[in-house]
């Protein structure tokens, strides 16, 4: 119903503007072109003033209506700083926006054409030009400095106790690889990629570090309050790992691994409580146009406690044994057979 009223108000505003324009045309016929032009100028000046008032009210209304609804609170420690930077940026640009818009529309109204006033020619003022050049330059330098500081913070070396997850983008999905008990991701080679042989990311089975690595698709598991370093790759075209709830993003470039790290603040269960949405999930989206299926290239991030993560990882079979079932330890094979019975 609210949307209907908004559309109706906009339609009414358009109709009124159209009728005023038509009336101006009739006045032009009756009074002559010069008088009609001056009359139309006054009408336009008045409409500019109305547009200013209605526009500022609309900006305020949209801000109050959507505040806190577009994205919930940042779910990573680094995202808190990024949100702070965003609010500082919005505050500075918002102040400038309000001042300049008021000045623009008010001056258009106040200094409309008049037979009793002569235009003043004011071509140059060094002091004024210096002020409006230096102040924005300083403000932008500060904002860029903040951005570089936070960018280097998430792309520098991760803490030594950080867990490592390899993220690989492909048209149109995500693959994840976790190191096993050794904490080391095994080596891989792109020419070894062969999903039909159980080797979707090209792992080198001769490397012992690969024997306990776990591979899966579309679902990434992280530990709350534990730093995680993402090692990001792509199989085909440029993708982008977008983690909006964590305020993180990084390109996935073919042949050039990229990295970033962050620390999750809340588990998925905690975010469900905070948002009040029983179906809430942390989303992993592709933020780079990558083809026809781009909009459907989404994954899920599950943040849980260390014990929950350990139990989940222990339930997954290393990709090495999926690709080489004959090399699976006898004890594991017997246990699996017993479980099936």
Secondary structure, 3 states (H helix, E strand, C coil): CHHHHHHHHHHHHHHHHHHHHHHHHHHHHHHCHHHHHHHHHHHHHHHHHHHHHHHHHHHHHHHHHHCCCCCCCCCEHHHHHHHHHHHHHHHHHHHHHHHHHHHHHHHHHHCCCCCCCCCCCCCCCHHHHHHHHHHHHHHHHHHHHHHHHHHHHHHCCCCCCCEEEEEEEECCEEEEEECCCCCCCCCECHHHCEHHHCECCCECCCCHHHHHCEEEECEEEEECCCEEEEEEEECCCCEEEEEHHHCEEEEEEECECEEEEEEECCCHHHHHHHHCCCCCCEEEEECCCCCCCHHHCEEEEEEECHHHHHHHHHCCCCHHHHHCHHHCCHHHHHHHHHHHC
